[in-house]
Amino acid sequence: MESRQNLVRELIPNEAGTTYVYKQETSIWPVWHYHEEIDILLFLGSSGQHITGDFIGEFQPGTVLVNGPNVPHCFTSTDAPATDASRPVIAVIQFSEKSIGAEFLSKPEMKRIREFIDSTARSFEYLGETRAKAAAIIQAMENSQEMQRFGQFLNLLETFALAPEQDKKRLVSNFYSPVLNDENVNRIELVRRWVQENLNQKITLEAAASQIQMPAKAFSYFFKKNTGKAFVQYVKELRIGLASQKLLQTDLSVLEICYACGYNNLSNFNRQFLDVKKMTPTHYRKQFKDLTKQ
């Protein structure tokens, strides 16, 4: 695997030539990266934001994501530092069509799994009963022996393949087609990290462009081509995502959260939140509290 200090294409080690790689990790990778393998992710003990292709969303314990091959992604935790650094926060399964084998996938009984693998290019979050069943299988794999675990892996793929449409949340749009090379991905990571560190400050297109020594107009085109979003929209969605986490995880007032997320006007903050979440910050917090009381 290449250095995590410089974001590049990640190379997934698989020296044993296995069908898939299963691991539980004690930290999430907060760096914009991509790789040829498909990721199946179960968040075990962490909350925060994820960027998957041109989608920005939130994750929490129990969230199940499938990232397609060569779809850039990263995760930012909003949790306080863990008191137990040895406790896993994410379970990861990585595989590819190649690792499973074309001959095996060509079998008639593998038709639905083959169709699922083909569909992963757009990445998904799984919900409802599919999420619950997938999470149970992934957690059970941790303590299983090789043959049993392989059976569970196939069962997991079948679970996704049979998921009803209401259990599937598509993440990456049809229009997203980044130019994947190390230079472009590194540049986006520099800007992404700078934005993340300055969400509570004034952020301008010109200041962002200066992070990678690019004229503002050229940067605007470059950023949208490689993230699928206009820079202003990207910052807005990150800020609203951060505000959402603070609304759920803290007792800060809406006004305090407004300022903490880089807004200096409450009415503008409420308007932007409504545009992204389709409800006001107050309603968003109340809805969560009502659900957790049930």
C-alpha positions as CSV (number, residue, x, y, z in Angstrom):
1,M,0.0,0.0,0.0
2,E,1.3,3.4,-0.8
3,S,2.0,6.1,1.7
4,R,-1.1,7.6,3.4
5,Q,0.7,11.0,3.5
6,N,0.4,11.4,-0.2
7,L,-2.9,10.4,-1.6
8,V,-2.7,8.2,-4.6
9,R,-4.3,5.1,-6.1
10,E,-4.4,2.6,-3.3
11,L,-2.9,-0.8,-4.0
12,I,-4.7,-3.5,-2.1
13,P,-2.2,-6.3,-1.1
14,N,-3.5,-9.8,-1.8
15,E,-0.4,-11.9,-1.8
16,A,-2.3,-15.1,-1.1
17,G,-4.4,-14.7,-4.2
18,T,-7.6,-15.0,-2.2
19,T,-11.1,-14.2,-3.5
20,Y,-11.5,-11.3,-1.1
21,V,-9.8,-9.4,1.8
22,Y,-11.6,-9.1,5.1
23,K,-10.3,-6.9,7.9
24,Q,-11.5,-4.8,10.8
25,E,-9.6,-1.5,11.4
26,T,-9.2,0.8,14.4
27,S,-9.2,3.9,12.3
28,I,-10.8,5.2,9.1
29,W,-8.9,6.5,6.1
30,P,-9.5,10.3,6.0
31,V,-7.7,10.7,2.6
32,W,-9.3,11.0,-0.8
33,H,-8.2,7.7,-2.6
34,Y,-9.3,5.1,-5.1
35,H,-8.5,1.5,-6.0
36,E,-9.6,-1.1,-8.5
37,E,-11.3,-3.3,-5.8
38,I,-14.9,-3.0,-4.7
39,D,-15.3,-2.0,-1.0
40,I,-18.0,-3.4,1.3
41,L,-17.9,-1.2,4.4
42,L,-19.7,-1.6,7.8
43,F,-19.1,1.2,10.2
44,L,-18.9,-0.3,13.7
45,G,-18.0,2.5,16.1
46,S,-17.6,5.8,14.2
47,S,-19.8,8.7,12.9
48,G,-18.9,11.3,10.4
49,Q,-19.1,12.3,6.8
50,H,-18.1,10.3,3.7
51,I,-17.4,11.6,0.2
52,T,-18.1,8.9,-2.4
53,G,-17.5,10.1,-6.0
54,D,-19.8,13.1,-6.3
55,F,-21.9,12.3,-3.3
56,I,-21.5,13.7,0.2
57,G,-23.3,11.9,3.1
58,E,-23.1,10.9,6.7
59,F,-22.3,7.6,8.3
60,Q,-22.8,6.2,11.8
61,P,-22.5,2.8,13.5
62,G,-24.5,0.3,11.4
63,T,-24.1,2.2,8.1
64,V,-23.4,-0.2,5.2
65,L,-21.8,1.1,2.0
66,V,-20.6,-0.5,-1.2
67,N,-18.0,1.6,-3.1
68,G,-17.5,0.6,-6.7
69,P,-14.1,0.0,-8.5
70,N,-12.1,3.2,-9.0
71,V,-14.7,5.4,-7.3
72,P,-12.7,8.0,-5.2
73,H,-13.8,8.2,-1.6
74,C,-12.8,9.3,1.8
75,F,-14.1,9.5,5.4
76,T,-14.0,12.1,8.1
77,S,-14.9,11.2,11.6
78,T,-16.7,13.7,13.8
79,D,-16.2,11.6,17.0
80,A,-14.1,12.6,19.9
81,P,-10.8,10.6,20.2
82,A,-11.6,7.0,21.1
83,T,-10.8,5.9,24.7
84,D,-10.0,2.4,23.5
85,A,-7.6,2.8,20.5
86,S,-7.7,-1.0,19.9
87,R,-11.5,-1.1,19.3
88,P,-12.4,-1.6,15.6
89,V,-14.4,1.2,14.1
90,I,-15.0,-0.3,10.6
91,A,-15.1,-3.7,8.9
92,V,-13.9,-3.8,5.3
93,I,-14.3,-6.4,2.6
94,Q,-12.4,-5.8,-0.6
95,F,-12.7,-7.9,-3.8
96,S,-12.9,-7.6,-7.6
97,E,-14.4,-9.4,-10.5
98,K,-10.9,-10.6,-11.3
99,S,-10.3,-12.0,-7.7
100,I,-13.6,-14.0,-7.8
101,G,-12.8,-15.3,-11.3
102,A,-14.5,-14.9,-14.7
103,E,-15.2,-18.6,-15.0
104,F,-16.8,-18.8,-11.6
105,L,-19.0,-15.7,-12.3
106,S,-20.1,-17.2,-15.6
107,K,-22.0,-20.0,-13.9
108,P,-25.8,-19.7,-14.3
109,E,-26.3,-19.7,-10.5
110,M,-24.0,-16.6,-10.2
111,K,-26.1,-14.5,-12.6
112,R,-27.6,-12.2,-9.9
113,I,-24.3,-11.8,-8.2
114,R,-22.6,-10.9,-11.5
115,E,-25.3,-8.3,-12.1
116,F,-24.7,-6.9,-8.6
117,I,-21.0,-6.6,-9.3
118,D,-21.7,-4.8,-12.6
119,S,-24.0,-2.3,-10.7
120,T,-21.4,-1.3,-8.1
121,A,-19.9,1.3,-10.5
122,R,-22.4,3.8,-9.0
123,S,-21.9,2.8,-5.4
124,F,-24.7,2.3,-2.9
125,E,-25.8,2.7,0.7
126,Y,-28.0,-0.2,1.9
127,L,-30.9,0.4,4.1
128,G,-33.7,-1.4,5.9
129,E,-33.7,-5.2,6.2
130,T,-30.9,-5.5,3.7
131,R,-28.6,-3.4,5.9
132,A,-29.5,-5.4,9.0
133,K,-28.9,-8.7,7.3
134,A,-25.6,-7.5,5.6
135,A,-24.3,-6.1,8.9
136,A,-25.0,-9.4,10.7
137,I,-23.2,-11.4,8.0
138,I,-20.2,-9.0,8.0
139,Q,-19.9,-9.2,11.8
140,A,-20.2,-13.0,11.8
141,M,-17.3,-13.3,9.3
142,E,-14.9,-11.9,11.9
143,N,-14.9,-15.2,13.9
144,S,-15.5,-17.7,11.1
145,Q,-13.1,-20.2,9.6
146,E,-12.0,-20.0,6.0
147,M,-14.6,-22.2,4.3
148,Q,-17.5,-20.9,6.5
149,R,-16.3,-17.3,5.8
150,F,-16.3,-17.9,2.1
151,G,-19.9,-19.1,2.2
152,Q,-20.8,-16.0,4.2
153,F,-19.1,-13.8,1.6
154,L,-21.2,-15.3,-1.2
155,N,-24.3,-15.0,1.0
156,L,-23.4,-11.3,1.5
157,L,-23.1,-10.7,-2.2
158,E,-26.5,-12.5,-2.7
159,T,-28.0,-10.3,-0.1
160,F,-27.0,-7.2,-2.0
161,A,-28.0,-8.8,-5.3
162,L,-31.6,-9.5,-4.0
163,A,-32.0,-6.1,-2.2
164,P,-35.3,-4.4,-3.0
165,E,-35.1,-1.0,-4.6
166,Q,-36.3,0.7,-1.4
167,D,-33.3,-0.7,0.4
168,K,-30.8,0.8,-2.1
169,K,-29.6,4.4,-2.0
170,R,-27.5,5.1,-5.1
171,L,-24.6,7.4,-4.4
172,V,-22.7,8.3,-7.6
173,S,-24.5,10.1,-10.5
174,N,-24.4,9.1,-14.1
175,F,-22.6,12.3,-14.9
176,Y,-19.6,11.6,-12.7
177,S,-16.5,10.8,-14.7
178,P,-13.3,12.0,-13.0
179,V,-9.9,11.9,-14.7
180,L,-8.1,9.4,-12.4
181,N,-4.4,9.9,-12.1
182,D,-2.2,10.5,-9.2
183,E,-1.6,14.2,-9.9
184,N,-5.3,15.1,-10.1
185,V,-6.2,13.0,-7.1
186,N,-3.4,14.6,-5.0
187,R,-4.5,18.1,-6.0
188,I,-8.1,17.3,-5.0
189,E,-6.9,15.9,-1.7
190,L,-4.9,19.1,-0.9
191,V,-8.0,21.2,-1.5
192,R,-10.3,18.8,0.3
193,R,-8.1,18.8,3.4
194,W,-7.8,22.6,3.3
195,V,-11.6,23.0,3.1
196,Q,-12.2,20.5,5.9
197,E,-9.8,22.4,8.2
198,N,-11.4,25.7,7.4
199,L,-15.1,24.9,7.4
200,N,-15.7,27.4,10.2
201,Q,-13.9,30.2,8.3
202,K,-14.7,32.2,5.2
203,I,-13.8,30.0,2.1
204,T,-13.5,31.5,-1.4
205,L,-12.9,29.9,-4.7
206,E,-9.8,32.1,-5.2
207,A,-8.3,30.9,-1.9
208,A,-9.0,27.3,-2.7
209,A,-7.4,27.7,-6.1
210,S,-4.3,29.1,-4.6
211,Q,-3.8,25.9,-2.6
212,I,-2.8,24.2,-5.8
213,Q,-1.4,27.3,-7.6
214,M,-4.2,27.3,-10.2
215,P,-6.1,30.3,-11.7
216,A,-9.6,30.5,-10.2
217,K,-11.4,29.9,-13.6
218,A,-9.3,26.9,-14.4
219,F,-9.7,25.6,-10.9
220,S,-13.5,25.8,-11.1
221,Y,-13.5,23.6,-14.2
222,F,-10.9,21.2,-12.8
223,F,-12.7,20.8,-9.4
224,K,-16.1,20.1,-11.0
225,K,-14.6,17.6,-13.5
226,N,-12.9,15.6,-10.7
227,T,-15.5,15.8,-8.0
228,G,-18.8,16.1,-9.9
229,K,-19.7,19.2,-8.0
230,A,-19.3,23.0,-8.3
231,F,-16.9,24.2,-5.6
232,V,-19.5,26.3,-3.8
233,Q,-22.0,23.4,-3.7
234,Y,-19.3,21.1,-2.4
235,V,-18.5,23.4,0.5
236,K,-22.1,23.9,1.2
237,E,-22.8,20.2,1.5
238,L,-19.8,19.6,3.7
239,R,-20.9,22.4,6.0
240,I,-24.5,21.2,6.2
241,G,-23.2,17.6,6.8
242,L,-21.0,18.9,9.7
243,A,-24.0,20.8,11.0
244,S,-26.1,17.7,10.9
245,Q,-23.6,15.8,12.9
246,K,-23.4,18.5,15.5
247,L,-27.2,18.7,15.8
248,L,-27.3,15.0,16.5
249,Q,-24.2,14.6,18.7
250,T,-24.1,17.8,20.7
251,D,-26.4,20.1,22.8
252,L,-25.2,23.2,21.0
253,S,-27.9,25.7,20.0
254,V,-28.7,26.1,16.3
255,L,-27.1,29.5,16.4
256,E,-23.9,28.1,17.9
257,I,-23.8,25.4,15.2
258,C,-24.5,28.0,12.5
259,Y,-21.3,29.9,13.5
260,A,-19.2,26.7,14.1
261,C,-19.9,25.6,10.5
262,G,-18.8,28.9,8.8
263,Y,-22.1,30.7,8.6
264,N,-22.4,34.2,10.0
265,N,-26.1,34.6,9.3
266,L,-28.8,32.4,10.9
267,S,-31.4,32.9,8.3
268,N,-28.9,32.0,5.5
269,F,-27.9,28.9,7.5
270,N,-31.5,27.8,7.9
271,R,-32.1,28.4,4.2
272,Q,-29.1,26.4,3.1
273,F,-29.9,23.5,5.5
274,L,-33.4,23.4,4.2
275,D,-32.1,23.2,0.7
276,V,-29.9,20.2,1.4
277,K,-31.9,18.3,4.0
278,K,-35.4,19.4,3.0
279,M,-36.2,20.4,6.6
280,T,-35.0,23.0,9.1
281,P,-32.2,22.3,11.6
282,T,-34.7,22.4,14.4
283,H,-36.9,19.9,12.7
284,Y,-34.0,17.7,11.9
285,R,-32.9,17.5,15.5
286,K,-36.4,17.0,16.8
287,Q,-37.0,14.2,14.2
288,F,-33.9,12.4,15.4
289,K,-34.9,12.7,19.1
290,D,-38.4,11.5,18.4
291,L,-37.0,8.4,16.6
292,T,-34.6,7.6,19.4
293,K,-37.4,7.7,21.9
294,Q,-39.3,4.9,20.2
